[in-house]
Amino acid sequence: MTMPTEITVYSTPLCAPCERLKQYLRTNGVAFVARDLMMDEDAAEKIEDLGIRSSPVLEVDGKFYSGAQLTPETLAGVLGIA
C-alpha cells in the first residue's frame, strides 16, 4: 500500500486529541498540513458543511475521518503504516 499524498489535520487550539493526532503522525513520519479551525474560516466552513462538530478531523486524499474513526488501528490502515 502506498502512502496517501494529501493529508490535512483540522484542529483547534488547546485540543488534547488534536495534539495527540499530530504527534502520532509525526512519530510515524507522516507529512501533513495543519489547519486551525478557529483561524481558518474556509477550513471551518468545509468541516461544518460535512456535518462534523468536533475536532480533530483528518483528511486523507479527500476522505474525512473524525471522532471514533481516529483510533491507532484505523489510522494505520488509512495511512498505510505497518
Biotite code that builds the C-alpha atoms (Angstrom):
import biotite.structure as struc

atoms = struc.array([
    struc.Atom([0.000, 0.000, 0.000], chain_id="A", res_id=1, res_name="MET", atom_name="CA", element="C"),
    struc.Atom([1.342, 3.438, -0.890], chain_id="A", res_id=2, res_name="THR", atom_name="CA", element="C"),
    struc.Atom([1.301, 6.406, 1.431], chain_id="A", res_id=3, res_name="MET", atom_name="CA", element="C"),
    struc.Atom([-1.504, 8.907, 0.817], chain_id="A", res_id=4, res_name="PRO", atom_name="CA", element="C"),
    struc.Atom([-0.434, 12.064, -0.962], chain_id="A", res_id=5, res_name="THR", atom_name="CA", element="C"),
    struc.Atom([-2.548, 14.746, 0.728], chain_id="A", res_id=6, res_name="GLU", atom_name="CA", element="C"),
    struc.Atom([-3.016, 14.706, 4.484], chain_id="A", res_id=7, res_name="ILE", atom_name="CA", element="C"),
    struc.Atom([-4.580, 17.559, 6.441], chain_id="A", res_id=8, res_name="THR", atom_name="CA", element="C"),
    struc.Atom([-5.309, 17.784, 10.150], chain_id="A", res_id=9, res_name="VAL", atom_name="CA", element="C"),
    struc.Atom([-8.097, 20.206, 11.078], chain_id="A", res_id=10, res_name="TYR", atom_name="CA", element="C"),
    struc.Atom([-7.663, 21.152, 14.717], chain_id="A", res_id=11, res_name="SER", atom_name="CA", element="C"),
    struc.Atom([-8.385, 23.757, 17.358], chain_id="A", res_id=12, res_name="THR", atom_name="CA", element="C"),
    struc.Atom([-6.057, 25.370, 19.909], chain_id="A", res_id=13, res_name="PRO", atom_name="CA", element="C"),
    struc.Atom([-5.657, 23.677, 23.305], chain_id="A", res_id=14, res_name="LEU", atom_name="CA", element="C"),
    struc.Atom([-7.229, 20.463, 21.976], chain_id="A", res_id=15, res_name="CYS", atom_name="CA", element="C"),
    struc.Atom([-5.508, 17.431, 23.528], chain_id="A", res_id=16, res_name="ALA", atom_name="CA", element="C"),
    struc.Atom([-6.897, 14.912, 20.990], chain_id="A", res_id=17, res_name="PRO", atom_name="CA", element="C"),
    struc.Atom([-5.709, 17.227, 18.179], chain_id="A", res_id=18, res_name="CYS", atom_name="CA", element="C"),
    struc.Atom([-2.189, 17.308, 19.596], chain_id="A", res_id=19, res_name="GLU", atom_name="CA", element="C"),
    struc.Atom([-2.197, 13.508, 20.059], chain_id="A", res_id=20, res_name="ARG", atom_name="CA", element="C"),
    struc.Atom([-3.186, 13.017, 16.413], chain_id="A", res_id=21, res_name="LEU", atom_name="CA", element="C"),
    struc.Atom([-0.459, 15.363, 15.162], chain_id="A", res_id=22, res_name="LYS", atom_name="CA", element="C"),
    struc.Atom([2.120, 13.664, 17.406], chain_id="A", res_id=23, res_name="GLN", atom_name="CA", element="C"),
    struc.Atom([1.025, 10.231, 16.123], chain_id="A", res_id=24, res_name="TYR", atom_name="CA", element="C"),
    struc.Atom([1.553, 11.419, 12.538], chain_id="A", res_id=25, res_name="LEU", atom_name="CA", element="C"),
    struc.Atom([4.961, 12.956, 13.339], chain_id="A", res_id=26, res_name="ARG", atom_name="CA", element="C"),
    struc.Atom([6.089, 9.820, 15.202], chain_id="A", res_id=27, res_name="THR", atom_name="CA", element="C"),
    struc.Atom([5.188, 7.698, 12.181], chain_id="A", res_id=28, res_name="ASN", atom_name="CA", element="C"),
    struc.Atom([6.894, 10.009, 9.699], chain_id="A", res_id=29, res_name="GLY", atom_name="CA", element="C"),
    struc.Atom([3.660, 11.130, 8.057], chain_id="A", res_id=30, res_name="VAL", atom_name="CA", element="C"),
    struc.Atom([3.834, 14.587, 6.477], chain_id="A", res_id=31, res_name="ALA", atom_name="CA", element="C"),
    struc.Atom([0.703, 16.666, 6.968], chain_id="A", res_id=32, res_name="PHE", atom_name="CA", element="C"),
    struc.Atom([-0.688, 20.175, 6.770], chain_id="A", res_id=33, res_name="VAL", atom_name="CA", element="C"),
    struc.Atom([-2.351, 21.563, 9.906], chain_id="A", res_id=34, res_name="ALA", atom_name="CA", element="C"),
    struc.Atom([-5.312, 23.937, 9.602], chain_id="A", res_id=35, res_name="ARG", atom_name="CA", element="C"),
    struc.Atom([-6.603, 25.807, 12.636], chain_id="A", res_id=36, res_name="ASP", atom_name="CA", element="C"),
    struc.Atom([-10.407, 25.759, 12.648], chain_id="A", res_id=37, res_name="LEU", atom_name="CA", element="C"),
    struc.Atom([-10.508, 28.889, 14.833], chain_id="A", res_id=38, res_name="MET", atom_name="CA", element="C"),
    struc.Atom([-8.362, 30.985, 12.477], chain_id="A", res_id=39, res_name="MET", atom_name="CA", element="C"),
    struc.Atom([-9.095, 29.500, 9.050], chain_id="A", res_id=40, res_name="ASP", atom_name="CA", element="C"),
    struc.Atom([-12.675, 30.341, 8.038], chain_id="A", res_id=41, res_name="GLU", atom_name="CA", element="C"),
    struc.Atom([-12.517, 28.266, 4.840], chain_id="A", res_id=42, res_name="ASP", atom_name="CA", element="C"),
    struc.Atom([-11.394, 25.201, 6.778], chain_id="A", res_id=43, res_name="ALA", atom_name="CA", element="C"),
    struc.Atom([-14.065, 25.698, 9.440], chain_id="A", res_id=44, res_name="ALA", atom_name="CA", element="C"),
    struc.Atom([-16.769, 26.077, 6.804], chain_id="A", res_id=45, res_name="GLU", atom_name="CA", element="C"),
    struc.Atom([-15.589, 22.947, 4.981], chain_id="A", res_id=46, res_name="LYS", atom_name="CA", element="C"),
    struc.Atom([-15.785, 20.836, 8.169], chain_id="A", res_id=47, res_name="ILE", atom_name="CA", element="C"),
    struc.Atom([-19.128, 22.370, 9.175], chain_id="A", res_id=48, res_name="GLU", atom_name="CA", element="C"),
    struc.Atom([-20.561, 21.617, 5.728], chain_id="A", res_id=49, res_name="ASP", atom_name="CA", element="C"),
    struc.Atom([-19.651, 17.949, 6.289], chain_id="A", res_id=50, res_name="LEU", atom_name="CA", element="C"),
    struc.Atom([-21.714, 17.979, 9.483], chain_id="A", res_id=51, res_name="GLY", atom_name="CA", element="C"),
    struc.Atom([-18.676, 17.359, 11.685], chain_id="A", res_id=52, res_name="ILE", atom_name="CA", element="C"),
    struc.Atom([-18.918, 19.173, 15.002], chain_id="A", res_id=53, res_name="ARG", atom_name="CA", element="C"),
    struc.Atom([-15.734, 18.109, 16.782], chain_id="A", res_id=54, res_name="SER", atom_name="CA", element="C"),
    struc.Atom([-12.007, 18.223, 16.270], chain_id="A", res_id=55, res_name="SER", atom_name="CA", element="C"),
    struc.Atom([-9.633, 16.867, 15.255], chain_id="A", res_id=56, res_name="PRO", atom_name="CA", element="C"),
    struc.Atom([-10.608, 15.921, 11.729], chain_id="A", res_id=57, res_name="VAL", atom_name="CA", element="C"),
    struc.Atom([-8.195, 14.089, 9.466], chain_id="A", res_id=58, res_name="LEU", atom_name="CA", element="C"),
    struc.Atom([-8.468, 14.445, 5.696], chain_id="A", res_id=59, res_name="GLU", atom_name="CA", element="C"),
    struc.Atom([-6.625, 11.826, 3.674], chain_id="A", res_id=60, res_name="VAL", atom_name="CA", element="C"),
    struc.Atom([-6.775, 12.207, -0.104], chain_id="A", res_id=61, res_name="ASP", atom_name="CA", element="C"),
    struc.Atom([-10.216, 13.831, 0.104], chain_id="A", res_id=62, res_name="GLY", atom_name="CA", element="C"),
    struc.Atom([-11.751, 11.408, 2.644], chain_id="A", res_id=63, res_name="LYS", atom_name="CA", element="C"),
    struc.Atom([-12.558, 12.670, 6.124], chain_id="A", res_id=64, res_name="PHE", atom_name="CA", element="C"),
    struc.Atom([-12.152, 10.870, 9.445], chain_id="A", res_id=65, res_name="TYR", atom_name="CA", element="C"),
    struc.Atom([-13.213, 12.116, 12.875], chain_id="A", res_id=66, res_name="SER", atom_name="CA", element="C"),
    struc.Atom([-14.216, 11.022, 16.350], chain_id="A", res_id=67, res_name="GLY", atom_name="CA", element="C"),
    struc.Atom([-14.206, 7.261, 16.890], chain_id="A", res_id=68, res_name="ALA", atom_name="CA", element="C"),
    struc.Atom([-12.610, 6.748, 13.465], chain_id="A", res_id=69, res_name="GLN", atom_name="CA", element="C"),
    struc.Atom([-9.342, 8.186, 14.751], chain_id="A", res_id=70, res_name="LEU", atom_name="CA", element="C"),
    struc.Atom([-8.039, 5.072, 16.529], chain_id="A", res_id=71, res_name="THR", atom_name="CA", element="C"),
    struc.Atom([-4.419, 3.987, 16.025], chain_id="A", res_id=72, res_name="PRO", atom_name="CA", element="C"),
    struc.Atom([-5.652, 0.871, 14.208], chain_id="A", res_id=73, res_name="GLU", atom_name="CA", element="C"),
    struc.Atom([-7.821, 2.842, 11.784], chain_id="A", res_id=74, res_name="THR", atom_name="CA", element="C"),
    struc.Atom([-5.111, 5.432, 11.232], chain_id="A", res_id=75, res_name="LEU", atom_name="CA", element="C"),
    struc.Atom([-2.526, 2.735, 10.500], chain_id="A", res_id=76, res_name="ALA", atom_name="CA", element="C"),
    struc.Atom([-4.835, 1.237, 7.871], chain_id="A", res_id=77, res_name="GLY", atom_name="CA", element="C"),
    struc.Atom([-5.789, 4.544, 6.284], chain_id="A", res_id=78, res_name="VAL", atom_name="CA", element="C"),
    struc.Atom([-2.203, 5.807, 6.208], chain_id="A", res_id=79, res_name="LEU", atom_name="CA", element="C"),
    struc.Atom([-0.568, 2.545, 5.164], chain_id="A", res_id=80, res_name="GLY", atom_name="CA", element="C"),
    struc.Atom([1.547, 2.313, 8.311], chain_id="A", res_id=81, res_name="ILE", atom_name="CA", element="C"),
    struc.Atom([2.714, -1.214, 9.104], chain_id="A", res_id=82, res_name="ALA", atom_name="CA", element="C"),
])
